[in-house]
Amino acid sequence: MKKLFKQFSFPGGIPSHVAPETPGSIHEGGELGYALSHAFGAAYDNPGLVVAAVVGDGEAETGPLATSWHSNKFLNPATDGAVLPILHLNGYKIANPCVLARISHEELDQLFRGYGYTPIFVEGSEPAKMHQLMAAALDEACNAIQRIQSAARRNGSAERPRWPMIILRSPKGWTCPKEIDGKRAEGSWRSHQVPMGEMHEKPGHIKILQDWMKSYKPQELFDKDGRFKPDLAEIAPKGERRMSANPHGNGGLLLRDLCLPDFRKYAVEVKKPGATDAEATRAMGKFLRDVMKLNMGSKNFRLFSPDENNSNRWQDALEVTNRAWMAEKFPYDDHLAPDGRVMEVLSEHQCQGWLEGYLLTGRHGFFSCYEAFIHIIDSMFNQHAKWLKVCNHIPWRRPIASLNYLLSSHVWRQDHNGFSHQDPGFIDHVVNKKAEVVRVYLPPDANCLLSVTDHCLRSRNYINVVVAGKQPAPAWLTMDQAIKHCTAGVGIWEWASNDKGVEPDVVMACCGDVPTLETLAAVDLLRRYLPELKVRVINVVNLMKLQPSSEHPHGLSNHDFDTLFTKDKPIVFAFHGYPWLIHRLTYRRTNHKSLHVRGYKEEGTTTTPFDMVVLNEMDRFHLVQDVIDRLPQLGSRAAYAKQAIRDALIDHKNYIAEHGEDHPFVLGWKWGEKGPVARRSSTEGDNV
Ligand SMILES: Cc1ncc(C[n+]2csc(CCOP(=O)(O)OP(=O)(O)O)c2C)c(N)n1
């Protein structure tokens, strides 16, 4: 017993919160707010599971928790399990009373009825009585759950049921000393976590602790050798019925591989680089539709999105399933059904929490989100990354499916939205986490996105962040080239380079779909104005390739990095996100001194796509200017190019001010064509 107690919250022992080390847990108890969304995530597609979720009255004040009561509008009693929320009103948080504990019984009751629950109240402070009341409440709740489920399973689900919940009101620090040093302890915030300290200075406290511990009558629970009494141990459930051994609490045990169609089937035909335009995420949506279809029988795959499924171009998934919906429906609603597998609710927290609960109990999913607003769940991402990091070192925790994000509607293509919708900083946040759990992919085109998606769905125990555009954009690589490029993660685009067999004068690197387009257009201009210049084009799909191999398992060795990026030639790098991220990842590389990065520098507004890159000086003209500025040997040969660039930027500004769209020389630019061609620039109205 001494050993057991000493390890609790002790250096080298076990954490004080429920943590990955705790058998049976899927829910880290540290950062409050996610109890219910994790519980619902666990219950979806688990018809035999009842998930009891205890919600503190403090936790109930958090934003994510407050909105998660509505998860019951997405739970199908016929095919999902049940969640039994137990709202614990112990009245206090760390230092303050809790709101829900200080409103009238009537208000409280009405609030939860309004959320669609039937509250069962258990209130008091007399332990023996409370045990009986709680047992009766649990029986009542379980019976109600059974009634709801059998009715729905008999008739197929139709109406949204009114699920039971328990509201438990008991004193905070229940059964701890009533008073310590003359101050109220039980039934007050002072009992939060550690109700007293100063054990060295105040010997009286040792006595209080002793009396407190003895009040639990250990002599009735343990024999004289300190062993738990067998007749009491007998009461505990057996085998997998034990909370610690529930396989749902170690989801990897239940994980089945997804049945994946061959992603090559969805390839965009590319006769020559950039000749075809494609909406990358729409191609991904077709692939995901068939992933959904192939795994319909296993019921282990769902898509999650804060109302952006179609906006991010995954609408084809709705050909084979619907959006989950148990609330009221109108005849003119679109694809809503109780058994839908597309989870859409306008709360990034819910999407993330549901998906985490779903993954942690051994299933698969993909979360699509606008890039700027994924920051809403920064902190949830942190917790999940920490969870995975710790699990990697716990042998009995079996690998689970990766948490996959598609970030679209990204910073560079906002059309009518503008500055509020521009922020590529989630990747900066993600790379703070342990290299062993995070992966960041910026596929330059549709075929690369397909290859990356297939990889993400097969991977385990990672967080994969994929950033890709949804607007028509050039497809550069054939599927075969895309597979090779994505497998390598970074490489020279030979067809765009002209330095074969010689040293390049400059390396033009790019990462992200729009930076790739601008880089290639810049290379095209360089060929026109300075044809003798030897240019090497490098594209980066896997951002972590840039880090040294000592820092990230995907990192290039210094030797390989030097071979690609040279030891001393200027590198002009166009990056999707904030430029300093590239510096941060490469600061130890030999040629870092020659690295010049263009990226998003917080300039943006409601404007044309090309103007966005101009405002941030990542456009083709600025890239050409950067090359010229870094190659003094060009001397006066560059004068005409510089002037042409200056004039083009003026033409651009004048044209968009008059026409409200990009100049035909930008819109119609195509790799390998002499002049502009007609092309479609946006599918912004395409939200159906
Ligand atoms: C998101 C978040 N904010 C703040 C905290 C700090 N914190 C830890 S416990 C707590 C009070 C929790 O109160 P309640 O949920 O009622 O739990 P209980 O009374 O059962 O301890 C707070 C504010 C936290 N853990 N998570």
The ligand as a Gaussian input file, in Angstrom:
#p B3LYP/6-31G(d) Opt

LIG

1 1
 C       -9.311000      24.294000     -19.840000
 C       -8.860000      24.374000     -18.400000
 N       -8.876000      25.563000     -17.780000
 C       -8.485000      25.658000     -16.496000
 C       -8.031000      24.553000     -15.812000
 C       -7.551000      24.686000     -14.370000
 N       -8.479000      23.946000     -13.467000
 C       -8.194000      22.741000     -13.000000
 S       -9.418000      22.087000     -12.062000
 C      -10.381000      23.470000     -12.263000
 C      -11.737000      23.536000     -11.630000
 C      -12.567000      22.377000     -12.055000
 O      -13.808000      22.388000     -11.451000
 P      -14.797000      21.189000     -11.669000
 O      -14.887000      20.855000     -13.126000
 O      -16.067000      21.548000     -10.996000
 O      -14.099000      19.945000     -11.002000
 P      -14.054000      19.487000      -9.458000
 O      -14.818000      20.449000      -8.635000
 O      -14.656000      18.133000      -9.465000
 O      -12.595000      19.467000      -9.128000
 C       -9.705000      24.423000     -13.039000
 C      -10.222000      25.779000     -13.351000
 C       -8.012000      23.337000     -16.508000
 N       -7.567000      22.207000     -15.966000
 N       -8.461000      23.253000     -17.775000

